Amino acid sequence: MTDRTELSQHDVVETLRKAKWVMLTTALADGTLLSHPMSPQEVTDDTDVWFFLSLDGDQADALRAGPPVNIAVSEAGSWLSVAGRAEFVEDRAKVDELWNDEAGAWFEGGKEDPSLGLVRVTGDSAQFWGLPGGKVSALAQIVKAKVTGDRVPGGTSTTEL
């Protein structure tokens, strides 16, 4: 097994598209990090990730303080971290395009809710840590390494987006 896994922009896009939930981390004005679970509404081939967000919360305040963000995705045996920049976007056509029943559960006023915000995160770089073979194989490798005392195989890779 290799100690290094090659990571491409396509890999990053596919991993983000499969993620129902991610952790979006922002920094408050005093530097305190703030993370929230978020549901990506769209991931483009250029690694832009679109989210709906309440304009009334701490996370919106943190985004107003500065655009650097991090998106983290985790599943058994693999982790993806995407560093990027967030921006609020006012685009009614994009809201209409992305709107769905799940988003409606978070915004009482639907697409017209005054607290509804649209955020686009543009990825700058990504880092992946992972084990080969998918979830089941990764869990088996972790258990085997724990039992045998061997090091868990796998690798890491970073790419610019």
Backbone as JSON, one array per atom type, in Angstrom:
{
  "sequence": "MTDRTELSQHDVVETLRKAKWVMLTTALADGTLLSHPMSPQEVTDDTDVWFFLSLDGDQADALRAGPPVNIAVSEAGSWLSVAGRAEFVEDRAKVDELWNDEAGAWFEGGKEDPSLGLVRVTGDSAQFWGLPGGKVSALAQIVKAKVTGDRVPGGTSTTEL",
  "N": [[0.83, -1.18, 0.0], [0.43, 2.24, -0.66], [1.91, 5.14, 0.86], [0.99, 7.54, 0.18], [-1.66, 9.34, -1.26], [-2.89, 10.33, -4.33], [-4.43, 13.39, -5.1], [-6.95, 14.99, -6.86], [-8.58, 17.84, -8.39], [-11.02, 16.98, -9.36], [-11.48, 14.75, -7.68], [-11.9, 16.07, -5.25], [-14.22, 17.57, -5.81], [-16.04, 15.45, -6.32], [-16.09, 14.16, -3.81], [-17.14, 16.21, -2.19], [-19.63, 16.49, -3.42], [-20.88, 14.1, -2.73], [-21.27, 14.39, -0.05], [-23.67, 14.79, 2.34], [-23.79, 16.4, 4.54], [-21.53, 18.85, 5.78], [-18.84, 20.29, 7.69], [-18.62, 23.66, 8.23], [-16.25, 26.02, 8.8], [-15.58, 29.11, 10.25], [-14.03, 32.24, 11.14], [-14.34, 34.25, 13.99], [-14.36, 37.81, 14.69], [-12.49, 38.17, 16.75], [-10.77, 36.11, 16.31], [-11.56, 33.62, 17.2], [-12.49, 30.36, 16.34], [-15.31, 29.08, 14.62], [-17.55, 26.54, 14.05], [-20.03, 25.02, 12.01], [-22.52, 22.6, 11.2], [-23.37, 22.12, 7.85], [-25.38, 21.95, 4.88], [-24.46, 21.25, 1.72], [-25.71, 22.87, -1.15], [-25.11, 22.91, -3.79], [-22.35, 21.8, -5.74], [-19.92, 22.93, -7.79], [-18.08, 22.17, -10.83], [-15.83, 23.68, -10.68], [-15.19, 23.73, -8.06], [-16.73, 25.4, -6.46], [-18.83, 25.87, -3.73], [-22.13, 25.95, -2.77], [-24.28, 27.31, -0.33], [-27.23, 27.62, 1.72], [-27.97, 29.96, 4.26], [-28.64, 31.25, 7.5], [-29.06, 34.66, 7.93], [-29.05, 35.83, 10.36], [-27.47, 34.68, 12.32], [-24.56, 33.65, 14.36], [-22.7, 32.56, 12.61], [-23.1, 33.87, 10.17], [-22.35, 36.43, 10.99], [-19.63, 35.95, 11.49], [-18.74, 35.37, 8.9], [-19.1, 37.83, 7.74], [-17.09, 39.2, 8.99], [-14.77, 38.28, 7.87], [-13.6, 36.6, 4.95], [-12.13, 34.05, 4.84], [-12.53, 30.54, 5.05], [-13.15, 27.12, 6.07], [-13.98, 23.95, 4.84], [-14.96, 20.88, 6.06], [-15.02, 17.39, 5.61], [-15.95, 14.22, 6.68], [-15.73, 10.71, 6.83], [-15.87, 7.21, 7.56], [-12.59, 6.33, 7.71], [-11.67, 8.28, 5.93], [-10.86, 11.71, 5.3], [-11.55, 15.03, 4.35], [-10.38, 18.25, 3.79], [-11.12, 21.48, 2.91], [-9.84, 24.51, 2.07], [-10.88, 27.83, 1.69], [-12.61, 30.74, 0.36], [-15.36, 32.66, 1.4], [-18.36, 34.19, 0.2], [-21.16, 36.35, 0.39], [-23.98, 36.11, -1.68], [-26.29, 37.81, -3.61], [-28.81, 36.72, -5.34], [-31.59, 36.09, -6.76], [-32.47, 34.32, -8.76], [-30.64, 32.23, -8.48], [-31.24, 31.36, -5.91], [-33.84, 30.4, -6.39], [-33.17, 28.33, -8.16], [-31.69, 26.57, -6.53], [-33.36, 25.97, -4.4], [-35.08, 23.74, -2.19], [-37.06, 21.14, -0.56], [-35.8, 20.36, 1.83], [-34.26, 22.61, 2.5], [-36.34, 24.33, 2.96], [-37.26, 23.46, 5.41], [-35.66, 24.75, 7.24], [-36.1, 27.43, 6.96], [-38.62, 29.32, 7.8], [-40.18, 31.16, 6.36], [-39.86, 30.28, 3.79], [-38.56, 30.61, 0.46], [-38.77, 33.32, 0.5], [-38.1, 34.16, 2.99], [-36.88, 36.57, 5.2], [-34.49, 36.16, 6.54], [-33.02, 34.45, 5.01], [-30.03, 33.62, 3.5], [-27.59, 33.44, 0.88], [-24.68, 31.75, 0.21], [-21.52, 31.5, -1.33], [-18.8, 29.38, -1.45], [-15.57, 29.5, -2.5], [-13.19, 27.27, -3.38], [-9.75, 27.11, -2.48], [-7.6, 25.41, -1.86], [-7.06, 21.93, -1.1], [-6.93, 19.23, 1.23], [-6.44, 15.81, 1.71], [-6.88, 12.98, 3.71], [-6.58, 9.56, 3.94], [-7.74, 6.12, 3.78], [-7.24, 3.33, 1.69], [-9.83, 1.8, -0.35], [-12.5, 2.33, 0.44], [-15.37, 2.72, 2.74], [-16.07, 0.3, 4.25], [-13.81, -1.31, 3.91], [-11.91, 0.44, 5.0], [-12.7, 0.58, 7.71], [-12.25, -2.08, 8.42], [-9.46, -2.19, 8.08], [-8.6, -0.42, 10.07], [-9.47, -1.73, 12.4], [-8.01, -4.13, 12.14], [-5.36, -3.13, 12.32], [-5.39, -2.19, 14.93], [-5.7, -4.55, 16.37], [-3.43, -6.06, 15.57], [-1.38, -4.32, 16.09], [-0.05, -3.07, 14.11], [0.78, -0.32, 11.9], [-1.79, 1.77, 10.62], [-2.58, 1.57, 7.22], [-2.42, 3.94, 4.5], [-2.76, 7.32, 3.27], [-1.84, 10.73, 2.51], [-2.65, 13.77, 0.8], [-2.27, 16.88, -0.87], [-3.79, 19.49, -2.76], [-3.87, 22.25, -5.02], [-6.64, 24.26, -5.88]],
  "CA": [[0.0, 0.0, 0.0], [1.18, 3.48, -0.73], [1.74, 6.08, 1.95], [0.52, 8.81, -0.37], [-2.8, 9.23, -2.14], [-2.96, 11.49, -5.22], [-5.7, 14.11, -4.99], [-7.21, 15.9, -7.97], [-9.76, 18.69, -8.19], [-12.18, 16.12, -9.6], [-11.69, 13.98, -6.45], [-12.45, 16.99, -4.25], [-15.59, 17.84, -6.23], [-16.86, 14.25, -6.12], [-16.25, 13.95, -2.37], [-18.07, 17.22, -1.7], [-20.97, 16.2, -3.95], [-21.44, 12.95, -2.0], [-21.48, 14.74, 1.36], [-24.96, 15.39, 2.67], [-23.46, 17.42, 5.54], [-20.12, 19.19, 5.97], [-18.62, 21.29, 8.74], [-18.1, 24.91, 7.69], [-15.57, 26.74, 9.88], [-15.28, 30.51, 10.01], [-13.35, 32.86, 12.29], [-14.95, 35.47, 14.52], [-13.46, 38.97, 14.63], [-11.4, 38.0, 17.74], [-9.97, 34.96, 15.93], [-12.17, 32.38, 17.65], [-13.03, 29.55, 15.26], [-16.7, 28.7, 14.8], [-17.92, 25.54, 13.04], [-21.44, 24.64, 11.96], [-22.87, 21.64, 10.14], [-24.06, 22.76, 6.73], [-25.74, 21.06, 3.79], [-24.17, 21.87, 0.42], [-26.84, 22.87, -2.09], [-24.53, 22.63, -5.11], [-20.9, 21.83, -5.86], [-19.62, 23.07, -9.22], [-16.84, 21.55, -11.29], [-14.74, 24.59, -10.29], [-15.09, 23.6, -6.6], [-17.55, 26.36, -5.73], [-19.84, 25.18, -2.93], [-23.22, 26.87, -2.45], [-25.03, 27.02, 0.89], [-28.19, 28.55, 2.31], [-27.48, 30.3, 5.59], [-29.41, 32.29, 8.19], [-28.33, 35.92, 8.03], [-29.19, 36.32, 11.72], [-26.69, 33.91, 13.28], [-23.13, 33.89, 14.59], [-21.9, 32.17, 11.45], [-23.18, 34.98, 9.21], [-21.51, 37.5, 11.54], [-18.24, 35.56, 11.27], [-18.45, 35.52, 7.47], [-19.0, 39.27, 7.47], [-15.82, 39.66, 9.56], [-13.67, 37.89, 6.99], [-14.02, 35.52, 4.05], [-11.5, 32.73, 4.88], [-13.32, 29.47, 5.65], [-12.72, 25.75, 5.82], [-15.04, 22.94, 4.77], [-14.43, 19.57, 6.44], [-15.87, 16.23, 5.34], [-15.37, 13.03, 7.3], [-16.44, 9.43, 6.87], [-14.97, 6.17, 8.05], [-11.35, 6.1, 7.0], [-11.2, 9.36, 5.07], [-11.15, 13.07, 5.73], [-11.22, 16.03, 3.35], [-10.4, 19.61, 4.29], [-11.03, 22.42, 1.78], [-9.66, 25.9, 2.47], [-11.39, 28.71, 0.65], [-13.14, 32.06, 0.68], [-16.82, 32.73, 1.29], [-18.96, 35.48, -0.1], [-22.61, 36.4, 0.29], [-24.42, 36.37, -3.05], [-27.7, 38.15, -3.75], [-29.18, 36.27, -6.68], [-32.9, 35.42, -6.63], [-32.54, 33.2, -9.7], [-29.85, 31.14, -7.91], [-32.04, 30.84, -4.8], [-34.9, 29.59, -7.01], [-32.55, 27.14, -8.75], [-31.19, 25.66, -5.5], [-34.35, 25.75, -3.34], [-35.62, 22.38, -2.08], [-37.85, 20.93, 0.65], [-34.93, 20.32, 3.01], [-33.95, 24.01, 2.85], [-37.58, 24.89, 3.48], [-37.42, 23.08, 6.82], [-34.85, 25.65, 8.05], [-36.52, 28.81, 6.76], [-40.08, 29.33, 7.96], [-40.78, 31.97, 5.3], [-39.51, 29.74, 2.48], [-37.59, 31.37, -0.34], [-38.96, 34.75, 0.77], [-37.72, 34.42, 4.38], [-35.91, 37.67, 5.23], [-33.2, 35.73, 7.1], [-32.37, 33.53, 4.07], [-28.85, 34.11, 2.81], [-26.94, 32.53, -0.06], [-23.23, 31.89, 0.33], [-20.7, 30.67, -2.22], [-17.42, 29.18, -1.0], [-14.66, 29.18, -3.59], [-12.06, 26.51, -2.85], [-8.38, 27.48, -2.87], [-6.76, 24.21, -1.76], [-7.7, 20.84, -0.37], [-6.07, 18.18, 1.74], [-7.15, 14.55, 1.93], [-6.22, 11.89, 4.44], [-7.49, 8.44, 3.77], [-7.38, 4.72, 3.65], [-7.74, 2.8, 0.42], [-10.84, 0.76, -0.39], [-13.86, 2.7, 0.84], [-15.75, 2.7, 4.15], [-16.0, -1.03, 4.88], [-12.41, -1.69, 3.92], [-11.21, 1.32, 5.93], [-13.01, 0.12, 9.07], [-11.55, -3.35, 8.62], [-8.03, -1.88, 8.22], [-8.41, 0.2, 11.38], [-9.62, -2.8, 13.4], [-6.86, -5.02, 11.99], [-4.17, -2.46, 12.85], [-5.53, -2.13, 16.39], [-5.48, -5.91, 16.88], [-2.06, -6.52, 15.3], [-0.4, -3.33, 16.51], [0.56, -2.47, 12.92], [0.33, 1.01, 11.53], [-2.88, 1.78, 9.66], [-2.11, 2.05, 5.92], [-3.15, 5.08, 3.98], [-1.89, 8.41, 2.86], [-2.35, 12.09, 2.5], [-2.28, 14.53, -0.38], [-2.8, 18.25, -0.93], [-3.84, 20.03, -4.12], [-4.41, 23.6, -5.23], [-7.89, 24.18, -6.66]],
  "C": [[0.88, 1.24, 0.0], [0.93, 4.35, 0.5], [1.21, 7.42, 1.46], [-0.62, 8.54, -1.35], [-2.84, 10.48, -3.01], [-4.36, 12.09, -5.15], [-5.84, 15.07, -6.16], [-8.42, 16.78, -7.63], [-11.03, 17.88, -8.4], [-12.51, 15.29, -8.35], [-12.36, 14.84, -5.38], [-13.92, 17.26, -4.56], [-16.48, 16.64, -5.95], [-17.1, 13.98, -4.63], [-17.25, 14.95, -1.8], [-19.5, 16.95, -2.19], [-21.64, 15.04, -3.22], [-21.81, 13.29, -0.57], [-22.84, 15.41, 1.55], [-24.76, 16.54, 3.65], [-21.95, 17.62, 5.56], [-20.04, 20.09, 7.2], [-17.98, 22.5, 8.07], [-17.54, 25.71, 8.86], [-15.23, 28.14, 9.4], [-14.55, 31.04, 11.25], [-14.08, 34.13, 12.7], [-13.92, 36.59, 14.48], [-12.29, 38.84, 15.6], [-10.52, 36.8, 17.44], [-10.52, 33.62, 16.38], [-12.78, 31.65, 16.46], [-14.44, 29.09, 15.61], [-17.07, 27.73, 13.68], [-19.4, 25.21, 13.16], [-21.63, 23.55, 10.92], [-23.7, 22.36, 9.09], [-24.34, 21.71, 5.66], [-25.45, 21.75, 2.46], [-25.38, 21.76, -0.51], [-26.37, 22.56, -3.51], [-23.02, 22.67, -4.98], [-20.6, 21.87, -7.35], [-18.32, 22.34, -9.56], [-15.62, 22.38, -10.92], [-14.52, 24.61, -8.78], [-15.72, 24.78, -5.87], [-18.63, 25.57, -5.01], [-20.86, 26.22, -2.48], [-23.98, 26.37, -1.23], [-26.13, 28.05, 1.09], [-27.75, 28.75, 3.75], [-28.4, 31.35, 6.2], [-28.55, 33.53, 8.35], [-28.32, 36.47, 9.45], [-28.26, 35.65, 12.73], [-25.23, 34.31, 13.4], [-22.29, 33.58, 13.35], [-21.94, 33.27, 10.38], [-22.32, 36.15, 9.68], [-20.03, 37.2, 11.29], [-17.85, 35.73, 9.81], [-18.33, 36.99, 7.09], [-17.66, 39.82, 7.95], [-14.63, 39.3, 8.66], [-14.05, 36.66, 6.18], [-13.31, 34.17, 4.19], [-12.35, 31.71, 5.64], [-12.64, 28.13, 5.4], [-13.95, 24.86, 5.8], [-14.39, 21.61, 5.1], [-15.49, 18.49, 6.19], [-15.18, 15.02, 5.95], [-16.31, 11.85, 7.13], [-15.42, 8.38, 7.23], [-13.74, 6.03, 7.16], [-10.89, 7.21, 6.08], [-11.7, 10.72, 5.56], [-10.71, 14.02, 4.63], [-11.37, 17.4, 3.99], [-10.19, 20.55, 3.11], [-10.93, 23.83, 2.35], [-10.16, 26.78, 1.33], [-11.86, 30.04, 1.19], [-14.64, 32.06, 0.46], [-17.26, 34.13, 0.92], [-20.48, 35.32, -0.12], [-22.96, 36.77, -1.14], [-25.91, 36.69, -3.02], [-28.1, 37.85, -5.18], [-30.47, 35.45, -6.54], [-33.01, 34.23, -7.56], [-31.77, 32.0, -9.15], [-30.6, 30.52, -6.72], [-33.14, 29.94, -5.36], [-34.35, 28.27, -7.55], [-32.2, 26.11, -7.68], [-32.24, 25.26, -4.47], [-34.88, 24.32, -3.38], [-36.35, 22.25, -0.75], [-37.0, 20.91, 1.91], [-34.56, 21.73, 3.45], [-35.17, 24.66, 3.47], [-37.81, 24.57, 4.94], [-36.67, 24.04, 7.74], [-35.31, 27.1, 7.98], [-38.04, 28.86, 6.7], [-40.78, 30.09, 6.84], [-40.46, 31.49, 3.91], [-38.48, 30.6, 1.77], [-37.67, 32.87, -0.07], [-38.58, 35.11, 2.2], [-36.66, 35.52, 4.42], [-34.55, 37.27, 5.82], [-32.44, 34.79, 6.16], [-31.21, 34.21, 3.37], [-28.3, 33.03, 1.9], [-25.45, 32.81, -0.01], [-22.56, 30.96, -0.67], [-19.3, 30.61, -1.62], [-16.62, 28.76, -2.22], [-13.43, 28.51, -3.0], [-10.73, 27.0, -3.38], [-7.45, 26.27, -2.88], [-7.51, 23.16, -0.97], [-6.65, 19.85, 0.1], [-6.94, 16.98, 2.07], [-6.27, 13.62, 2.74], [-7.13, 10.7, 4.29], [-6.85, 7.09, 3.67], [-7.95, 4.2, 2.34], [-8.92, 1.84, 0.63], [-12.24, 1.12, 0.07], [-14.13, 2.45, 2.32], [-15.54, 1.35, 4.83], [-14.56, -1.48, 4.99], [-11.63, -0.86, 4.94], [-11.46, 0.88, 7.38], [-12.28, -1.19, 9.38], [-10.05, -3.12, 8.84], [-7.72, -1.28, 9.59], [-8.48, -0.86, 12.48], [-8.42, -3.74, 13.35], [-5.6, -4.4, 12.6], [-4.21, -2.4, 14.38], [-5.21, -3.5, 17.01], [-4.02, -6.33, 16.73], [-0.99, -5.56, 15.79], [0.34, -2.7, 15.34], [0.04, -1.06, 12.7], [-0.79, 0.9, 10.5], [-2.34, 2.3, 8.32], [-2.92, 3.26, 5.48], [-2.19, 6.18, 3.6], [-2.59, 9.74, 2.91], [-1.88, 12.78, 1.24], [-2.93, 15.9, -0.31], [-2.79, 18.7, -2.38], [-4.36, 21.45, -4.09], [-5.65, 23.44, -6.11], [-8.02, 25.36, -7.61]]
}
